[in-house]
Amino acid sequence: MYTPSKLISGLLSRCPWHHCHRTCAGAAARLSVQEALAKVEGSTTNIKIQGWVRSVRAQKEVLFLHINDGSSLESLQIVAEPSLKNSDITFGSSVEVRGVLVKSSHTRQKVELQAEDIKVTGQCDSIGFPFKLKERHPAAYVRQFPHLRCRTATFSSLLRIRSEATAAIHEFFKSNGYVHIHTPIITSNDCEGAGELFQVEAANMDPEAGADARFFSVPAFLTVSGQLHLEVMSGGITHVFTFGPTFRAENSQTRRHLAEFYMVEAEISFTKSLEDIMQVMESLFKTTTTTLLARCAEDIDFIHKYVSPGQKDMLQQMIKNKFLIMSYTEAIDVLQRTKDAFQFKPEWGCDLQTEHEKYLVKHCGDIPVFVINYPFDIKPFYTRDNEDGPRHTVAAVDLLVPGLGELFGGSLREERFQVLQSRLDRLGLKDAYQWYLELRQFGSVPHGGFGMGFERYLQCILGVENIKDVIPFPRYPHSCLL
């Protein structure tokens, strides 16, 4: 049992604060909650912890707090004399606690902090605070408070996972010899050709001044993809990648779309094989996911338990099984043979809809599947022509995953000057992409690449239904909070 006399006498015997508080306070080592929890049992280190109060429990002879600073899912238990309790110590308030780490009698953690001093650095109106103690709030409710939702256990777990996933992706590419390229956010190109662009212009531009007053002299847009810029760089560096924000002005309120999101894109020179591209895609997915399961086991288990039960088994199945491959034509045959009713009728020559993609993955036993060789007319101008017939296709690939549909998209690029020139002529794009044609004149090589939506990847591994819940500040039609 904790008693005030035992608590204080034990602390004073090890700490000279009662002789010179200022000197000891300056000597206290600042630790994160994660670092403190990792200390060995029985440690008597004088430390300082700074964080937010997750719970307060005052008993007659002892005060218990749980403090979290975002460094770990688990909070650190603080044990203090009741006299240290004041009205400013509430759920949500920020505090600085000084004391000694000792062995904990609590079964869930090895150590706890016996507090000598608790300082409230920021009060919290616990009545007005939108998140309540011991209450699990729906994601849609939490989403209304982008300035505060990092204080919830679920979202702080997501942010730590997101951070580690970013690092793991960079590590994957670095270990495989790729050079990281910072591709521009502002561009004059529409890589996808869909026209879903945010135009960029100076705020003080006179709308009646005409084209000559444009800041860039030509129409400029927020990028929808870094692919074309990567293709430029792959003309001198054989393996390149980029990882940054992209933008789509698509007026969609679905759970799968954002106006601003992050893309992982890679370009590989000297390859004529779509299989080579697919191998990198599969390896990136499996290596990154395996790394995350090792580094973020507690956070991922927490989200799987409370957000997406059953997702852990699904994830293990995706990692251990070889991804499957089927052609677009085979996929259409599968969809047309099923008795399931689709909102959009599957027909050869039409793009696959999300409902089709999800069905195909289920048809393959919930194992990710590469769909290859799409119709010529539904893919962008840069995709390599297979020159087949009568069903004319291009060397494009999408990776479909359980519960989500498309996660990766890639292709071989058309490196043949005459073939590319002819296609640009037909589309009326030759002048706009003269520079792209010139790449084929000056030492071009067969090459290809892919892109992966980072937020969709997080949805895939965590089982989060709404893409707005895996990004810190979601941007979508009629919503740009903060």
Backbone torsions as a table, in degrees:
resi	resn	phi	psi	omega
1	MET	NA	138.4	175.9
2	TYR	-82.5	131.2	174.2
3	THR	-127.8	150.3	-178.9
4	PRO	-56.7	-40.9	-176.2
5	SER	-66.4	-44.2	179.1
6	LYS	-65.3	-41.6	-178.3
7	LEU	-62.1	-48.7	-176.5
8	ILE	-70.7	-44.6	-178.8
9	SER	-62.6	-38.5	179.1
10	GLY	-65.3	-40.1	-179.6
11	LEU	-69.4	-44.1	-176.0
12	LEU	-68.4	-29.2	179.5
13	SER	-67.8	-22.2	-177.5
14	ARG	-109.0	-9.2	-170.9
15	CYS	-133.2	129.7	-178.3
16	PRO	-85.9	19.0	-177.1
17	TRP	-59.7	-32.9	-177.7
18	HIS	-70.3	-15.7	175.4
19	HIS	-91.7	-44.7	-176.9
20	CYS	-150.5	86.4	-175.2
21	HIS	-59.1	-38.3	-176.0
22	ARG	-65.8	-41.8	-178.5
23	THR	-65.2	-45.4	-178.5
24	CYS	-68.4	-38.7	-179.4
25	ALA	-60.1	-38.5	179.6
26	GLY	-69.0	-25.4	-176.5
27	ALA	-88.5	-13.1	-177.3
28	ALA	-63.5	132.2	-179.7
29	ALA	-82.4	129.5	177.9
30	ARG	-82.9	125.1	178.0
31	LEU	-123.2	150.6	169.2
32	SER	-77.1	164.0	176.7
33	VAL	-59.9	-41.3	178.8
34	GLN	-60.5	-42.8	179.3
35	GLU	-66.4	-40.5	-179.7
36	ALA	-64.5	-43.2	-179.5
37	LEU	-65.8	-23.3	-178.8
38	ALA	-85.3	-6.7	179.8
39	LYS	-67.1	153.6	-178.2
40	VAL	-71.7	157.1	179.4
41	GLU	-60.4	140.4	174.9
42	GLY	80.8	7.5	178.5
43	SER	-61.7	141.1	178.8
44	THR	-115.1	25.1	-177.7
45	THR	-64.1	131.6	172.4
46	ASN	-77.6	118.9	-174.2
47	ILE	-134.3	169.3	175.2
48	LYS	-126.9	129.9	177.4
49	ILE	-118.1	133.5	177.1
50	GLN	-123.1	130.4	-179.1
51	GLY	-178.4	-158.0	-176.4
52	TRP	-118.9	144.5	-177.3
53	VAL	-76.2	121.2	177.0
54	ARG	-94.1	-26.2	176.5
55	SER	-159.6	151.9	178.2
56	VAL	-132.0	129.3	177.6
57	ARG	-140.8	110.5	-178.0
58	ALA	-103.3	121.0	174.2
59	GLN	-108.1	176.9	-175.8
60	LYS	-61.9	-40.3	-174.1
61	GLU	-110.8	-4.0	-177.3
62	VAL	-155.7	149.7	177.2
63	LEU	-112.9	129.0	177.3
64	PHE	-112.1	131.9	171.9
65	LEU	-127.0	154.0	167.7
66	HIS	-120.9	125.5	-174.6
67	ILE	-116.2	137.0	177.0
68	ASN	-133.7	140.4	179.6
69	ASP	-119.8	11.7	178.9
70	GLY	87.1	-3.5	-178.7
71	SER	-81.8	-16.8	-179.8
72	SER	-153.2	161.5	175.7
73	LEU	-67.6	-41.1	-177.7
74	GLU	-77.7	142.4	175.9
75	SER	-94.3	161.3	177.5
76	LEU	-96.7	130.5	177.5
77	GLN	-79.7	132.7	177.1
78	ILE	-111.2	129.7	177.7
79	VAL	-115.1	127.2	-174.5
80	ALA	-144.4	162.0	174.4
81	GLU	-71.7	140.6	-177.8
82	PRO	-54.4	-26.0	-178.7
83	SER	-64.3	-19.4	178.5
84	LEU	-80.0	-10.4	179.3
85	LYS	-74.3	134.1	171.0
86	ASN	-140.9	170.7	-172.1
87	SER	-67.2	-16.0	-179.9
88	ASP	-81.1	-14.6	178.9
89	ILE	-86.5	98.2	-177.9
90	THR	-132.1	168.6	173.8
91	PHE	-57.5	123.7	179.1
92	GLY	98.9	-16.6	-179.7
93	SER	-72.5	150.9	177.6
94	SER	-95.3	140.4	-173.7
95	VAL	-139.6	160.7	170.6
96	GLU	-124.3	123.3	-175.6
97	VAL	-120.4	131.1	175.1
98	ARG	-115.3	140.8	179.6
99	GLY	175.4	-155.4	-174.2
100	VAL	-124.5	133.3	175.5
101	LEU	-78.5	129.5	177.9
102	VAL	-133.7	166.4	176.6
103	LYS	-62.4	135.9	-177.7
104	SER	-96.3	143.4	173.2
105	SER	-86.1	-5.3	179.4
106	HIS	-75.9	133.3	-174.8
107	THR	-70.7	-19.5	-173.8
108	ARG	-90.6	-11.6	177.6
109	GLN	-145.7	151.2	-175.1
110	LYS	-78.9	-33.7	-175.3
111	VAL	-128.0	160.9	172.5
112	GLU	-142.8	165.4	-178.3
113	LEU	-105.9	117.5	172.3
114	GLN	-85.5	115.4	-169.1
115	ALA	-87.1	136.7	170.7
116	GLU	-100.7	-31.6	-176.3
117	ASP	-146.4	134.3	175.6
118	ILE	-125.5	121.2	179.4
119	LYS	-116.3	125.6	176.7
120	VAL	-84.0	117.1	-179.3
121	THR	-95.2	-19.1	178.7
122	GLY	-155.0	116.8	179.9
123	GLN	-72.6	155.0	177.1
124	CYS	-131.9	125.5	174.6
125	ASP	-74.7	93.9	-173.9
126	SER	-66.0	-20.9	177.4
127	ILE	-74.3	-44.8	-178.9
128	GLY	-82.3	-17.9	-179.4
129	PHE	-60.8	126.6	-171.6
130	PRO	-69.0	-17.2	-179.7
131	PHE	-107.7	132.4	-173.4
132	LYS	-108.0	150.9	-179.5
133	LEU	-59.1	131.8	175.6
134	LYS	61.1	24.8	177.4
135	GLU	-118.7	130.5	179.2
136	ARG	-95.8	114.7	-173.0
137	HIS	-92.3	141.7	176.5
138	PRO	-60.9	148.3	-177.7
139	ALA	-58.8	-38.8	-179.1
140	ALA	-63.6	-34.2	177.3
141	TYR	-70.7	-46.6	-178.8
142	VAL	-60.9	-34.8	-178.2
143	ARG	-61.4	-21.0	-179.9
144	GLN	-72.6	-11.3	-174.8
145	PHE	-125.5	67.7	-177.0
146	PRO	-62.4	-22.1	180.0
147	HIS	-82.0	-10.1	-176.6
148	LEU	-126.4	-11.7	-169.2
149	ARG	-71.0	-13.7	174.1
150	CYS	-66.6	-10.6	179.8
151	ARG	-85.2	-7.8	177.4
152	THR	-86.5	150.6	-177.6
153	ALA	-62.4	-42.4	-176.6
154	THR	-65.5	-45.6	-176.0
155	PHE	-74.5	-33.2	176.1
156	SER	-66.5	-34.4	174.0
157	SER	-62.8	-44.3	179.4
158	LEU	-59.9	-41.0	-179.0
159	LEU	-66.4	-38.0	177.2
160	ARG	-67.7	-40.9	177.2
161	ILE	-63.4	-43.6	-179.7
162	ARG	-60.8	-42.1	178.9
163	SER	-63.0	-46.4	-179.7
164	GLU	-67.6	-34.4	178.0
165	ALA	-65.2	-40.1	176.7
166	THR	-59.2	-47.1	-180.0
167	ALA	-64.0	-41.4	-178.0
168	ALA	-65.0	-37.0	178.3
169	ILE	-66.0	-44.4	177.0
170	HIS	-61.9	-41.1	179.4
171	GLU	-63.1	-40.3	179.3
172	PHE	-58.6	-50.0	-177.1
173	PHE	-68.3	-40.2	179.9
174	LYS	-63.0	-43.4	-178.4
175	SER	-68.5	-17.3	179.0
176	ASN	-105.2	14.5	171.3
177	GLY	84.2	18.8	179.0
178	TYR	-87.6	148.2	175.3
179	VAL	-102.7	129.7	-179.6
180	HIS	-79.5	126.7	-179.4
181	ILE	-114.0	130.6	173.3
182	HIS	-86.4	96.5	178.4
183	THR	-80.3	152.0	-172.8
184	PRO	-72.0	148.7	174.2
185	ILE	-84.1	-34.9	177.2
186	ILE	-97.0	129.3	-175.6
187	THR	-146.4	161.4	175.3
188	SER	-101.3	3.9	-176.5
189	ASN	-108.0	147.3	170.4
190	ASP	-109.1	91.0	-172.5
191	CYS	-60.3	-41.9	-175.6
192	GLU	-80.8	-22.4	178.5
193	GLY	75.4	11.8	-177.1
194	ALA	-90.3	-11.6	177.7
195	GLY	77.7	8.1	-178.4
196	GLU	-89.2	71.8	-170.0
197	LEU	-116.5	146.3	167.8
198	PHE	-95.7	119.3	-179.8
199	GLN	-83.2	144.0	-176.9
200	VAL	-112.5	130.5	176.3
201	GLU	-154.7	156.0	179.5
202	ALA	-63.0	139.5	-176.4
203	ALA	-65.5	-28.5	-177.3
204	ASN	-93.9	14.5	-179.3
205	MET	-69.7	136.2	177.0
206	ASP	-76.9	114.9	-176.6
207	PRO	-62.5	-16.8	-179.3
208	GLU	-100.2	4.8	-174.9
209	ALA	-80.0	-17.1	178.6
210	GLY	87.5	-178.0	-174.2
211	ALA	-63.0	-30.4	-177.6
212	ASP	-64.8	-19.7	-177.9
213	ALA	-89.6	-2.0	-179.8
214	ARG	-60.5	143.0	-179.4
215	PHE	-61.4	-43.0	-177.5
216	PHE	-101.0	1.6	-178.8
217	SER	72.3	-19.5	176.1
218	VAL	-129.3	159.7	176.3
219	PRO	-59.0	132.7	-179.5
220	ALA	-124.7	147.7	-173.7
221	PHE	-138.2	159.4	168.4
222	LEU	-73.2	137.7	-171.8
223	THR	-65.8	142.9	172.1
224	VAL	-100.0	-12.1	-179.6
225	SER	-171.6	147.3	175.6
226	GLY	-93.6	8.5	-171.8
227	GLN	-59.0	-49.7	-175.2
228	LEU	-63.4	-35.4	177.4
229	HIS	-70.9	-34.2	175.0
230	LEU	-65.8	-38.4	177.9
231	GLU	-60.3	-38.7	176.3
232	VAL	-59.3	-48.6	-176.3
233	MET	-69.4	-28.6	179.5
234	SER	-71.6	-8.0	174.5
235	GLY	-75.3	-9.3	178.6
236	GLY	-133.4	-16.7	178.4
237	ILE	-130.6	121.3	-166.1
238	THR	-70.1	-27.8	-178.6
239	HIS	-130.6	113.8	-178.3
240	VAL	-133.7	155.9	174.8
241	PHE	-149.0	161.9	174.2
242	THR	-139.3	156.5	-177.7
243	PHE	-148.2	100.4	-175.9
244	GLY	-162.8	-178.9	-177.1
245	PRO	-73.7	143.8	173.6
246	THR	-133.4	163.6	-169.0
247	PHE	-138.4	137.6	176.0
248	ARG	-135.0	124.6	178.5
249	ALA	-88.1	54.1	-179.6
250	GLU	-95.2	122.0	-175.8
251	ASN	-79.6	75.0	-176.4
252	SER	-130.4	136.3	179.4
253	GLN	-109.7	19.3	-176.3
254	THR	-74.1	171.3	178.6
255	ARG	-75.7	-3.6	-173.7
256	ARG	-109.5	-4.1	-170.9
257	HIS	-123.7	142.7	173.1
258	LEU	-133.6	156.2	175.1
259	ALA	-82.5	-24.9	176.7
260	GLU	-132.9	127.2	-178.3
261	PHE	-154.2	173.5	-176.2
262	TYR	-108.9	140.1	-180.0
263	MET	-122.5	138.5	170.2
264	VAL	-103.1	119.4	-176.4
265	GLU	-131.5	143.0	-179.7
266	ALA	-137.0	151.5	177.3
267	GLU	-135.5	134.6	-173.4
268	ILE	-125.8	122.3	178.5
269	SER	-88.4	161.4	177.6
270	PHE	60.5	46.0	172.5
271	THR	-134.7	133.3	175.1
272	LYS	-109.5	5.8	-170.2
273	SER	-114.3	123.9	173.3
274	LEU	-65.2	-29.0	178.7
275	GLU	-63.3	-35.2	177.3
276	ASP	-62.0	-42.7	179.2
277	ILE	-64.8	-43.1	-179.1
278	MET	-63.9	-35.9	179.4
279	GLN	-64.5	-40.2	177.4
280	VAL	-65.6	-41.6	179.2
281	MET	-59.9	-48.2	-178.9
282	GLU	-64.8	-42.6	-179.9
283	SER	-65.5	-40.2	177.1
284	LEU	-60.0	-47.2	-179.3
285	PHE	-61.3	-50.9	-173.7
286	LYS	-70.1	-41.6	-178.9
287	THR	-66.2	-46.0	179.9
288	THR	-62.6	-43.7	-177.7
289	THR	-66.8	-42.2	177.9
290	THR	-62.1	-41.2	177.5
291	THR	-62.0	-43.3	-179.9
292	LEU	-64.5	-41.5	179.8
293	LEU	-63.0	-29.2	178.0
294	ALA	-79.4	-39.4	-174.0
295	ARG	-88.9	-27.3	-173.2
296	CYS	-124.5	34.7	-173.5
297	ALA	-56.1	-45.0	-176.6
298	GLU	-65.4	-45.6	-179.6
299	ASP	-66.7	-42.1	-179.7
300	ILE	-66.7	-42.3	177.7
301	ASP	-61.1	-38.5	179.4
302	PHE	-61.8	-47.0	-179.9
303	ILE	-67.9	-41.2	177.2
304	HIS	-60.5	-38.9	-177.5
305	LYS	-68.9	-45.8	-171.6
306	TYR	-99.9	-18.2	-177.0
307	VAL	-110.8	-40.8	-172.2
308	SER	-142.6	69.7	177.5
309	PRO	-55.8	136.4	-179.2
310	GLY	94.8	-14.0	-177.2
311	GLN	-69.6	-30.2	-178.5
312	LYS	-61.1	-45.0	178.9
313	ASP	-64.8	-39.7	178.1
314	MET	-61.0	-41.3	-178.5
315	LEU	-66.2	-42.7	178.6
316	GLN	-62.6	-35.9	178.6
317	GLN	-66.7	-37.8	179.1
318	MET	-66.3	-35.2	-177.5
319	ILE	-73.7	-41.4	-171.2
320	LYS	-83.1	-22.4	-176.6
321	ASN	-95.4	143.2	173.2
322	LYS	-67.8	132.0	179.5
323	PHE	-65.4	145.0	-177.7
324	LEU	-89.5	165.0	179.9
325	ILE	-133.6	132.5	170.0
326	MET	-143.2	151.6	178.2
327	SER	-78.9	160.1	175.3
328	TYR	-56.8	-41.7	-179.7
329	THR	-62.4	-42.4	176.0
330	GLU	-63.3	-39.1	179.5
331	ALA	-62.6	-43.0	178.1
332	ILE	-63.3	-39.7	177.9
333	ASP	-61.4	-42.8	178.6
334	VAL	-61.6	-45.2	-178.0
335	LEU	-66.5	-36.7	-178.5
336	GLN	-75.3	-24.3	-179.7
337	ARG	-81.8	-21.4	-176.2
338	THR	-71.5	152.8	176.5
339	LYS	-89.0	-5.2	178.4
340	ASP	-64.3	144.1	179.1
341	ALA	-92.5	126.1	177.6
342	PHE	-106.9	149.2	175.0
343	GLN	-66.6	-37.8	178.9
344	PHE	-111.6	123.3	-178.3
345	LYS	-68.4	126.1	179.1
346	PRO	-75.3	120.8	178.5
347	GLU	-136.3	144.7	179.3
348	TRP	-62.9	130.8	-178.5
349	GLY	105.1	-12.7	177.3
350	CYS	-101.5	150.0	179.2
351	ASP	-70.4	149.4	177.9
352	LEU	-73.0	135.2	176.4
353	GLN	-91.4	166.1	-178.3
354	THR	-56.8	-40.1	179.5
355	GLU	-62.7	-35.9	177.2
356	HIS	-68.1	-43.9	-178.0
357	GLU	-62.2	-44.7	179.9
358	LYS	-63.8	-38.9	179.1
359	TYR	-64.2	-42.8	-178.6
360	LEU	-60.9	-38.6	178.8
361	VAL	-67.4	-41.8	177.0
362	LYS	-63.1	-39.5	177.9
363	HIS	-59.9	-30.5	-179.7
364	CYS	-92.4	17.7	176.5
365	GLY	75.6	29.9	-179.3
366	ASP	60.3	30.5	172.3
367	ILE	-103.1	133.2	179.2
368	PRO	-53.5	143.0	-175.5
369	VAL	-133.0	133.2	172.6
370	PHE	-85.5	126.6	171.3
371	VAL	-105.9	124.0	-172.1
372	ILE	-120.9	164.0	173.0
373	ASN	59.8	72.7	-179.1
374	TYR	-84.2	160.9	177.4
375	PRO	-57.5	140.3	-177.9
376	PHE	-54.2	-41.5	-170.4
377	ASP	-76.5	-12.8	-175.9
378	ILE	-106.2	3.1	-179.8
379	LYS	-113.8	156.6	-175.6
380	PRO	-63.5	166.5	-173.5
381	PHE	-62.6	-25.0	-174.0
382	TYR	-84.1	-5.5	-176.0
383	THR	-76.5	136.0	-173.1
384	ARG	-68.6	128.8	-179.7
385	ASP	-71.8	126.2	176.0
386	ASN	-77.1	-14.5	179.4
387	GLU	51.4	47.4	178.1
388	ASP	-112.1	-176.3	179.4
389	GLY	-177.5	169.9	0.3
390	PRO	-74.2	-18.0	175.0
391	ARG	-85.6	101.9	-171.4
392	HIS	-77.5	122.5	-176.3
393	THR	-126.6	169.0	175.8
394	VAL	-126.5	160.6	-176.8
395	ALA	-83.1	72.3	179.9
396	ALA	-117.5	155.8	-178.5
397	VAL	-144.4	141.3	169.3
398	ASP	-123.5	140.3	172.7
399	LEU	-100.7	121.2	-179.9
400	LEU	-103.3	137.1	-177.3
401	VAL	-126.7	158.4	-176.5
402	PRO	-58.8	139.8	173.5
403	GLY	73.1	-6.3	-172.4
404	LEU	-128.4	-42.7	-173.2
405	GLY	97.0	-134.7	-175.0
406	GLU	-66.4	129.3	174.8
407	LEU	-115.9	-44.6	177.8
408	PHE	-114.6	151.9	167.9
409	GLY	-139.4	137.7	-178.4
410	GLY	-157.6	178.9	179.2
411	SER	-170.6	164.5	160.5
412	LEU	-79.3	146.9	-179.8
413	ARG	-97.3	148.7	179.6
414	GLU	-74.9	104.7	-177.4
415	GLU	-94.8	-8.5	-176.5
416	ARG	-83.4	121.0	-172.8
417	PHE	-57.2	-52.8	-174.8
418	GLN	-63.9	-41.0	-179.9
419	VAL	-64.2	-44.9	-179.6
420	LEU	-67.1	-42.1	179.5
421	GLN	-60.5	-43.1	179.7
422	SER	-61.8	-40.5	-178.5
423	ARG	-69.6	-41.8	178.4
424	LEU	-64.5	-36.5	176.4
425	ASP	-60.2	-46.9	-178.1
426	ARG	-63.1	-33.3	-177.9
427	LEU	-89.1	-3.9	-178.5
428	GLY	70.0	30.0	-175.5
429	LEU	-112.8	5.6	-172.5
430	LYS	-60.5	-42.8	-178.5
431	ASP	-67.4	-42.8	-177.9
432	ALA	-66.1	-30.4	-175.9
433	TYR	-116.7	34.2	176.4
434	GLN	-60.4	-38.7	179.0
435	TRP	-62.7	-33.8	-179.6
436	TYR	-69.7	-37.5	174.9
437	LEU	-65.2	-37.7	-179.1
438	GLU	-63.8	-29.2	175.8
439	LEU	-58.4	-32.3	-179.6
440	ARG	-79.2	-12.5	179.9
441	GLN	-90.7	-24.2	-170.6
442	PHE	-117.2	73.2	173.9
443	GLY	77.2	33.6	179.5
444	SER	-66.8	154.3	177.7
445	VAL	-135.7	158.8	172.6
446	PRO	-60.3	134.5	-178.2
447	HIS	-155.7	167.7	179.5
448	GLY	-163.0	172.8	-178.8
449	GLY	-169.6	-173.9	-176.0
450	PHE	-154.9	168.0	173.4
451	GLY	-135.5	144.9	176.4
452	MET	-127.4	127.3	174.8
453	GLY	-71.6	117.7	-174.6
454	PHE	-64.6	-43.9	179.5
455	GLU	-64.8	-36.9	176.6
456	ARG	-66.5	-35.2	176.0
457	TYR	-60.8	-45.6	178.8
458	LEU	-63.2	-39.8	174.6
459	GLN	-58.2	-43.0	-176.5
460	CYS	-62.5	-48.8	-174.4
461	ILE	-78.5	-26.4	-176.7
462	LEU	-98.3	-18.2	-177.9
463	GLY	77.0	24.0	178.9
464	VAL	-80.9	126.3	-173.3
465	GLU	-73.1	-40.1	-172.7
466	ASN	-105.2	124.5	-177.7
467	ILE	-61.9	-22.3	179.4
468	LYS	-68.0	-14.3	-177.1
469	ASP	-98.4	9.3	177.6
470	VAL	-122.8	15.2	178.5
471	ILE	-133.9	139.6	-175.0
472	PRO	-57.7	-45.8	-176.4
473	PHE	-131.0	87.7	-176.2
474	PRO	-67.5	137.3	176.5
475	ARG	-117.8	125.1	178.6
476	TYR	-154.6	170.0	-173.7
477	PRO	-51.7	130.7	178.1
478	HIS	67.9	19.2	178.1
479	SER	-145.9	112.6	174.1
480	CYS	-143.6	62.9	-177.7
481	LEU	-72.5	135.4	-177.2
482	LEU	72.2	NA	NA
